[in-house]
Amino acid sequence: MTTKLAVFASGSGSNFQALQEAIERGELHATIELVITDKPGAFVVTRANNFGIPVVELAPKAFENKVAYEQKVIELLEAHDVDWVILAGYMRLVGETLLTAYENRIINIHPSLLPSFPGKDAIGQAMDHGVKVTGVTVHYVDAGMDTGKIIAQGAVDVVPGDREQTEARVHKLEHALYTNTLQQLFKQTFA
């Protein structure tokens, strides 16, 4: 049985691309059925189009409220028979409507060693605090901001005073850790 994924992204989509490339190499036994972005025109749209993966651009402001927005998302997920929702740079808190529909089937990746530095600009937060080590966390999504149960973590050394190199190290780890963690998770789920 192939695990069917929907990837949610708000930005460039580098984690989405890394997952799709891992699928194509046979390292992740899944298919990305749909990409959903809450930021119409985000670069992830171009990446999804390049792979021929359907993409839906949904501006939350176009909906009456968060429940209506998430109801539309659920309709799309069900239409594509999605098993798991994978957040990849999705900069929006998931609400109760979606959390209930996909309970324990929404996964996020965050660029810090949670519980340290949740929320936006985790790499900047880590550098501002002068830590020597930061990292990446893969976790289940709950109603809080980066508070869900941790599935896996990996550490990288901060390059003092060099955000660009530190980000490059974090992104490299993200791409490997997300693929490996999801593969193990799906294997356990369907074993």
N, C-alpha and C positions, 0 to 999 in steps of 0.2 A: 504494500500500500504506500503510495506516495503522499507525503505530507504537503498539504496545500497552504501556502502562506499569503498573507497580505502584508506589505511593508508600508509603514506610515513614515513620512519624512517631511521636514519643513525647509530644508536647505539644499545643499549641493548633492547629497545622496551618495557620498563616498562609501558609507557602510552598506547601502543597498547594492552598489556596484560590486563591492567585495563579496557579498553573499551570492549574487547572481553568478559571478565568475567562479566561486567555489562550487556552485551547483553544476556549472558547465564542465568543471574539472572532475566531477564525481566525488567531491569531498563532503558535500552536503546533499543528502538524499531528500530533496524537496523540490517543489516548484513554486515560483512566485507568480501567483495568479493575477495580482493587482497591486498597483502602487497608488496610495492615496496621499495627497498633499493638501495641507491647509493653507498653503501659500501659492496661489496661482502664479505661474511663471518661474517658480523655483527651478534651479538647475537639475534637480532630480527628475523633472519632467523630460528633459533632453536625454538624460541617461536611460530612463525607462523606454523612451521611444527608440533609442539606439539598439536596445535589446528586443524590441517588438513586444514589450509587456504593456498591457493596458494600464493607463494611468487616468485617475480622476482628480481633478482640481476642485476642491470644495472650500470656498471661503466661508468660515463660520458666521461672519457678519451677515451673510445672505439668508440666514435662518432666524426664526423667531427667538430661539433660545438654544442652550446646549443640548437639551433633550431632543429637540427636533433635528439638530445637526447629527447627533449620534444615532438617531433612528434611521436617518438616511444612510449613514455609514454602515449600520447593521444590514440594511436592505442590500447594499452593494456586496458586503461580505457573504451574505447568504446566497446571492445570485451567482457568486463565483465559488461557492462550496468551500469556503476558507476554513481551515482547521485552527490555525494559529495567527495571531496578530503580532508582528514584529516591529517595534519602534526603532527607528534608525535616524536619530536627530530630529525627532518629532517634538516640537517645542510647545506642547499643549498638554495640560493635565487631562487625563482620561476620566470621564465622569461615570457616575453610577450606572447609567443606562448601558454603556458599552462594557463596563466591568462585570455587570451581571450577565450579559449575553455571552461573554467570553471569559467566564470565571476561570482563573488559573491558566489561561491560554493567551495572555498578553505579556510579552517579554520586552524589556528595555535594556539598552546599553548606555552607560554613563561614564564620562571621562574623569573619574576619580575613584579612589578607594573609599567607597561609601562605608560608614555614614559621613565621612569627611567630605566637605565641599559639594553638597547637593545643589540642584538648581542650575541657573545659567552661569556660563563662563567658569566652569569648574577648574579649568587649567589656569586661568588668570587668578582665581581664588587661591589655588595651591601656590602659585609663584609669589603672590602678594604676601602669603603667610611664611614664605621662605622655607618650605619643606624641601627635603632632599630627594624624597621619593613620592611619586604619585602613581596613578595607575588607571585601571579600567574595571568596572563592575557590570556584570550581567545579572539582572534581577527580574523577578516577577513584578508586575505593575499592580499597585493598589491605589487607594484614593489619595494618598499623600504624594508629596514631591520627592521622588527617589527614595521612598521608604519601604518598598516591597522586599520580600524575602530574597536574600542574596543567593544566587545560584553558583557564580564563579567570579573570581577576581584575579587580576594579574598586576604586577608592579613594574614601573619603569623609573629610571633615574631622571630627575629634573636636570636640565642643562641650565645652570645658574645664569640669569640675565638673558637667556635666549629662548624666547617664547616659540619662535618658529621651529627650532630643532626639538624642543620639548613636545610641541604639538605633533610633529612628524613621528616621534617615538610613540606617543599615545595612539595615534591613528593606526600605525603599523600593528600595535598590540590589539587594538579594537578589532581590526579585520580578521586576525587569526583567532582571537579568543571567542568572538561571536560565532564564527563558523563552527569551531570545535565544540563549544558549549551547546549550541542548538542541535548539532548532530547527536551528541550524547543524550540530550533531553528527549529528542524524538525517538531515539532508539529505545530508551527506557519506557516511554509512553506507549509505544506500539509493540513492545516485547511480549 
